[in-house]
Amino acid sequence: MYRASVRATLWLVGLALGLGLAVPTASLAGVQTSASLSVVPSDSGPLEDGDVITLEVIAHNHSSNTPPNAVLNVPATITGPITVQLGCLTCDCSVTDSRIQFVAGPVTGCVAKNGAVTSCAAGPANTALINLGAAGIVVPANSSVSIATIRVEANVDPVNGPFLPSGIRASTGDCAVTACADGSIASGFCVDCAAEGCTKVLFEGGPPLINCPHPCPNKIRFRQGPDFFEFHAIIEPVPGYDPATNGFQVTLSNVNGQIFALSLPAGSINCQSDACTFNNSNADTTGGIAFVKSAERDDVPGQFRIDIRGYVDGLDTATTNPDRPDMTFTFDIGGQSFTSGQLIWQRTSFGWQRISLTPP
């Protein structure tokens, strides 16, 4: 009987193959690996020099099996270290500063941590590292796990302000998140990926920009060759303001990051009496800073009118793809820093224009 059954089965399989019929096979395994990180500050600001806050880094697992199998959520494993980049001035954190810095906490450098975390420590280029054990940390299916809380401190000179927001980004390595197909379908079919998450904090600063008593049109004009910009403001610097012996820098940014940064070395600005100026008559063809003037106001001693003009390639594309009217001018002059804050610019036939420095 048993031999007859085996022969019958083999005969049926052979018949199916001979007739070109499909023989049922086990379902193929499939999985998608996806996870994200949240960076949650205890206080988003405005922060002053010396303020200490915490950043909690949380992992979220969105991994699952994929069709044709049943779509079931599956666990994921994250291996370390997790890098927290501090003081990001651009979206990709390729430009950073030291306005916020890691401070070691009481629990192996952390303030609090998951049991899979071995330590929190300062890393290179103003980063913090959350180090994990060799086994990593397992995030259950469709769940979130707090990885660690670290401590950071605002490190700002109160005369250098007001300040732009400062970005913070947490990220794993490129292949540090692993999820495998559900064991009931197949074992050992795994996919690797990465995870990240970002936030921002704000800083209080020192001397603000003051509205001009008359219209001060700030413009961006699109043209053949380098595009033109001009920016005007009134500042009230603190003692020590000295344009002649300090360098100069001007930047334009929007929510996508820095659009341009132009600078002059120390000694470029010539001061006579109460007015300091720089001129470059070739900037309209070569690009760069064309004109800078700082002149003390006769009617309000201690206040200075600032005029900045320059030429930069690609402003048309950078400011209109997509339209981003929320742009910010920042400039360093006389050894002190100032920013317009985020302003909403008006689109015009020639480019952009902003009349008032006071945000709506």
PLY file of the C-alpha trace (Angstrom):
ply
format ascii 1.0
element vertex 360
property float x
property float y
property float z
element edge 359
property int vertex1
property int vertex2
end_header
0.00 0.00 0.00
2.75 2.52 1.00
4.82 1.79 -2.13
1.73 2.13 -4.28
0.95 5.53 -2.71
4.51 6.78 -3.34
4.38 5.53 -6.92
1.04 7.28 -7.44
2.37 10.54 -6.06
5.49 10.44 -8.24
3.34 9.58 -11.25
1.07 12.62 -10.58
4.06 14.96 -10.21
5.57 13.57 -13.41
2.26 14.01 -15.21
2.01 17.61 -14.02
5.53 18.38 -15.20
4.90 16.65 -18.49
1.77 18.68 -19.07
3.48 21.95 -18.07
1.37 22.32 -14.93
2.77 24.26 -11.91
3.71 22.31 -8.83
2.84 24.20 -5.63
5.91 25.59 -3.84
6.40 27.35 -0.53
5.61 31.08 -0.53
8.61 33.33 -0.95
9.57 35.38 2.09
9.41 39.18 1.95
10.01 41.99 4.41
10.33 45.78 4.37
12.56 47.43 6.94
11.67 50.93 8.03
12.37 52.79 11.25
12.72 56.39 12.38
14.23 58.28 15.28
12.67 61.11 17.28
14.82 63.71 19.02
12.75 65.36 21.74
14.28 68.36 23.55
13.14 69.13 27.09
13.04 72.82 26.07
13.11 74.14 22.49
14.00 77.65 23.64
14.69 80.46 23.28
17.86 79.37 25.10
20.41 81.63 26.73
24.13 81.07 27.23
24.68 78.30 29.78
21.16 76.84 29.62
21.20 73.03 29.95
18.51 70.87 28.36
18.09 67.17 27.60
17.46 65.38 24.32
15.58 62.06 24.38
16.26 59.80 21.39
13.40 57.41 20.64
13.32 54.63 18.02
10.10 53.81 16.11
9.75 50.54 14.19
7.52 50.37 11.10
8.86 47.11 9.59
6.57 44.38 8.23
6.32 41.32 6.02
5.44 42.03 2.39
3.00 40.40 -0.10
2.24 37.84 -1.35
2.47 36.76 2.28
0.28 38.16 5.02
1.41 41.68 5.91
2.39 41.35 9.56
4.44 43.80 11.60
7.81 42.39 12.64
10.52 43.36 15.15
13.64 45.27 14.11
17.12 45.38 15.59
19.18 48.58 15.70
22.94 48.42 16.12
25.08 51.33 17.18
26.39 53.79 17.53
23.63 56.34 17.07
25.14 59.71 16.19
23.51 62.94 17.37
24.77 65.90 15.32
24.53 69.22 17.18
24.47 72.80 15.93
23.36 72.03 12.37
23.11 75.15 10.19
21.98 73.22 7.08
19.43 70.46 6.60
22.10 67.82 5.94
24.26 69.04 8.86
27.17 69.58 6.48
27.66 72.98 8.14
27.62 73.13 11.94
28.67 75.39 14.78
29.26 74.97 18.53
26.27 76.90 19.89
25.04 73.72 21.57
27.38 71.08 22.97
27.21 67.66 24.62
27.62 67.47 28.40
28.21 64.07 30.02
25.40 62.79 32.24
25.56 60.65 35.42
24.68 57.28 33.84
27.80 56.28 31.84
27.58 59.66 30.15
23.81 59.50 29.61
21.07 61.08 31.70
19.00 57.92 31.25
19.39 54.92 28.95
17.97 51.64 27.73
19.73 48.54 29.03
21.16 47.88 25.56
23.06 51.20 25.66
26.63 50.96 26.95
27.46 54.69 27.11
26.87 58.22 25.82
29.94 60.24 24.89
31.16 63.24 22.91
32.05 62.40 19.31
33.99 64.21 16.58
32.86 67.50 15.03
30.41 68.45 17.79
28.48 65.19 17.87
27.28 62.91 20.66
27.50 59.14 20.33
25.00 56.74 21.88
26.88 53.45 21.97
25.04 50.11 21.93
26.19 46.63 22.88
27.10 44.13 20.20
23.57 42.67 20.13
22.02 46.07 19.49
18.57 47.05 20.71
15.40 45.22 19.64
12.37 47.38 18.89
9.20 45.24 18.98
6.82 45.13 16.03
4.95 48.38 15.45
6.38 49.85 18.67
8.67 52.57 19.99
11.55 52.32 22.45
13.37 55.10 24.28
17.06 54.59 23.53
18.75 57.24 25.66
18.47 60.75 27.03
21.54 62.96 26.72
22.41 66.38 28.13
23.45 69.42 26.06
24.36 73.01 26.95
23.83 76.26 25.07
27.20 77.86 24.35
26.43 81.31 22.97
28.01 84.70 23.43
25.12 86.98 24.47
26.42 89.85 22.31
26.32 87.69 19.18
22.68 87.64 18.39
19.85 87.27 17.85
20.59 83.78 16.54
19.13 81.56 13.87
17.62 78.24 14.91
20.11 75.45 15.52
19.37 72.01 14.12
19.91 68.62 15.78
19.90 65.30 13.89
20.11 61.74 15.20
20.99 58.94 12.78
22.06 55.32 12.66
24.69 53.86 10.36
23.71 53.09 6.78
22.77 49.45 7.44
22.17 49.53 11.18
18.44 48.68 11.19
17.59 45.04 10.42
14.21 43.33 10.13
13.55 39.71 9.09
10.54 38.02 7.56
8.19 36.39 10.06
9.50 33.01 11.17
6.28 31.27 10.15
6.98 32.18 6.54
10.71 31.74 6.33
13.69 32.27 8.56
16.81 34.23 7.75
15.34 36.52 5.04
16.37 39.96 6.33
16.68 43.50 5.01
18.98 46.25 6.34
18.31 49.97 6.31
18.94 53.19 8.30
16.96 55.59 10.48
17.16 59.25 11.42
15.20 62.09 12.98
15.66 65.86 13.38
14.61 68.80 15.55
15.61 72.43 16.18
16.16 74.68 19.18
16.15 78.48 19.30
18.53 80.89 21.01
18.07 84.29 22.52
20.58 86.88 21.44
21.77 90.35 22.03
21.44 93.50 19.89
18.37 93.37 17.62
17.85 94.96 14.23
15.79 98.13 14.34
13.23 99.18 11.77
14.31 102.05 9.53
12.34 105.27 10.19
11.69 105.39 6.44
11.23 102.59 3.86
14.39 100.50 3.48
13.68 98.23 0.50
15.56 94.96 0.66
15.67 93.35 -2.77
16.73 90.29 -4.70
16.87 91.05 -8.42
17.24 88.31 -11.03
19.46 89.26 -13.96
21.83 87.97 -16.63
25.03 86.99 -14.87
25.16 86.91 -11.07
21.85 87.87 -9.44
21.76 91.05 -7.33
20.77 91.50 -3.67
20.66 94.46 -1.31
19.93 94.54 2.40
19.46 97.54 4.71
19.00 97.73 8.47
19.72 99.76 11.58
21.75 98.16 14.38
22.59 99.21 17.90
25.82 97.34 18.64
27.35 96.86 22.07
30.71 98.40 23.02
33.66 97.12 20.99
32.02 97.50 17.58
34.91 97.93 15.11
34.32 97.24 11.37
37.85 98.30 10.38
39.75 95.59 12.25
37.23 92.73 11.98
36.11 90.61 9.06
32.68 90.79 7.46
30.22 88.05 6.43
26.69 88.02 5.06
24.47 84.96 4.55
20.99 84.32 3.18
19.03 81.29 4.38
15.54 79.82 4.21
13.94 76.72 5.71
15.86 74.55 3.23
19.18 75.81 4.60
21.85 78.30 3.61
21.49 79.85 0.14
24.79 81.73 0.11
27.58 83.01 2.37
29.95 85.82 1.33
32.80 87.19 3.41
35.58 89.78 3.53
38.83 89.42 5.49
39.70 91.74 8.36
40.90 95.13 7.15
38.74 95.20 4.02
36.40 97.90 5.35
37.83 101.42 5.42
36.63 103.74 8.20
36.73 107.52 8.13
35.03 109.55 10.85
31.64 107.89 11.59
31.32 105.99 8.28
32.98 102.70 7.25
32.77 101.46 3.65
33.87 98.75 1.22
33.50 98.88 -2.58
34.12 96.32 -5.33
33.11 97.68 -8.73
33.72 94.32 -10.47
31.27 92.30 -8.37
28.46 92.66 -10.90
30.41 90.43 -13.30
32.60 88.36 -10.99
30.12 87.91 -8.14
30.68 88.62 -4.45
30.20 91.57 -2.13
29.89 94.85 -4.03
29.26 97.39 -1.27
29.16 97.57 2.52
28.54 100.71 4.52
28.18 101.27 8.25
27.34 104.87 9.20
26.35 106.19 12.62
23.03 108.03 12.64
23.14 111.75 13.41
19.73 111.72 15.07
20.31 108.64 17.28
23.91 108.29 18.54
24.91 104.66 19.02
22.75 103.42 16.16
24.24 102.59 12.76
22.66 102.33 9.30
23.91 99.19 7.50
23.81 98.88 3.70
24.92 95.66 1.97
24.90 94.90 -1.76
26.26 91.95 -3.69
25.95 89.50 -6.57
25.45 85.73 -6.38
24.88 83.15 -9.11
21.68 81.11 -8.98
19.48 83.15 -6.63
16.60 82.73 -9.07
16.71 78.94 -8.74
17.59 78.88 -5.03
14.73 81.14 -3.95
11.98 80.06 -6.34
12.37 76.29 -6.67
10.01 76.01 -4.90
8.99 79.56 -3.92
10.34 80.13 -0.40
9.49 83.70 0.66
10.53 83.05 4.29
14.16 84.18 3.96
16.65 85.40 6.58
19.67 87.68 6.23
22.45 87.27 8.78
25.60 89.39 8.88
28.75 89.76 11.00
30.24 93.24 11.15
32.49 94.99 13.64
33.04 91.73 15.51
29.31 91.29 16.26
26.52 89.25 14.67
23.02 90.27 13.63
20.07 88.63 11.88
16.87 89.89 10.31
14.99 86.90 11.67
12.65 85.04 9.36
10.95 87.54 7.04
8.20 86.98 4.50
9.30 88.53 1.20
6.99 89.72 -1.59
7.35 88.30 -5.09
7.80 90.98 -7.76
8.38 91.17 -11.49
12.13 91.52 -10.92
12.55 88.99 -8.08
11.78 89.60 -4.37
11.31 92.68 -2.22
10.88 93.29 1.50
10.06 96.75 2.87
9.88 96.31 6.66
12.23 94.36 8.92
9.39 93.62 11.33
7.91 90.15 10.61
4.13 90.22 10.07
0 1
1 2
2 3
3 4
4 5
5 6
6 7
7 8
8 9
9 10
10 11
11 12
12 13
13 14
14 15
15 16
16 17
17 18
18 19
19 20
20 21
21 22
22 23
23 24
24 25
25 26
26 27
27 28
28 29
29 30
30 31
31 32
32 33
33 34
34 35
35 36
36 37
37 38
38 39
39 40
40 41
41 42
42 43
43 44
44 45
45 46
46 47
47 48
48 49
49 50
50 51
51 52
52 53
53 54
54 55
55 56
56 57
57 58
58 59
59 60
60 61
61 62
62 63
63 64
64 65
65 66
66 67
67 68
68 69
69 70
70 71
71 72
72 73
73 74
74 75
75 76
76 77
77 78
78 79
79 80
80 81
81 82
82 83
83 84
84 85
85 86
86 87
87 88
88 89
89 90
90 91
91 92
92 93
93 94
94 95
95 96
96 97
97 98
98 99
99 100
100 101
101 102
102 103
103 104
104 105
105 106
106 107
107 108
108 109
109 110
110 111
111 112
112 113
113 114
114 115
115 116
116 117
117 118
118 119
119 120
120 121
121 122
122 123
123 124
124 125
125 126
126 127
127 128
128 129
129 130
130 131
131 132
132 133
133 134
134 135
135 136
136 137
137 138
138 139
139 140
140 141
141 142
142 143
143 144
144 145
145 146
146 147
147 148
148 149
149 150
150 151
151 152
152 153
153 154
154 155
155 156
156 157
157 158
158 159
159 160
160 161
161 162
162 163
163 164
164 165
165 166
166 167
167 168
168 169
169 170
170 171
171 172
172 173
173 174
174 175
175 176
176 177
177 178
178 179
179 180
180 181
181 182
182 183
183 184
184 185
185 186
186 187
187 188
188 189
189 190
190 191
191 192
192 193
193 194
194 195
195 196
196 197
197 198
198 199
199 200
200 201
201 202
202 203
203 204
204 205
205 206
206 207
207 208
208 209
209 210
210 211
211 212
212 213
213 214
214 215
215 216
216 217
217 218
218 219
219 220
220 221
221 222
222 223
223 224
224 225
225 226
226 227
227 228
228 229
229 230
230 231
231 232
232 233
233 234
234 235
235 236
236 237
237 238
238 239
239 240
240 241
241 242
242 243
243 244
244 245
245 246
246 247
247 248
248 249
249 250
250 251
251 252
252 253
253 254
254 255
255 256
256 257
257 258
258 259
259 260
260 261
261 262
262 263
263 264
264 265
265 266
266 267
267 268
268 269
269 270
270 271
271 272
272 273
273 274
274 275
275 276
276 277
277 278
278 279
279 280
280 281
281 282
282 283
283 284
284 285
285 286
286 287
287 288
288 289
289 290
290 291
291 292
292 293
293 294
294 295
295 296
296 297
297 298
298 299
299 300
300 301
301 302
302 303
303 304
304 305
305 306
306 307
307 308
308 309
309 310
310 311
311 312
312 313
313 314
314 315
315 316
316 317
317 318
318 319
319 320
320 321
321 322
322 323
323 324
324 325
325 326
326 327
327 328
328 329
329 330
330 331
331 332
332 333
333 334
334 335
335 336
336 337
337 338
338 339
339 340
340 341
341 342
342 343
343 344
344 345
345 346
346 347
347 348
348 349
349 350
350 351
351 352
352 353
353 354
354 355
355 356
356 357
357 358
358 359
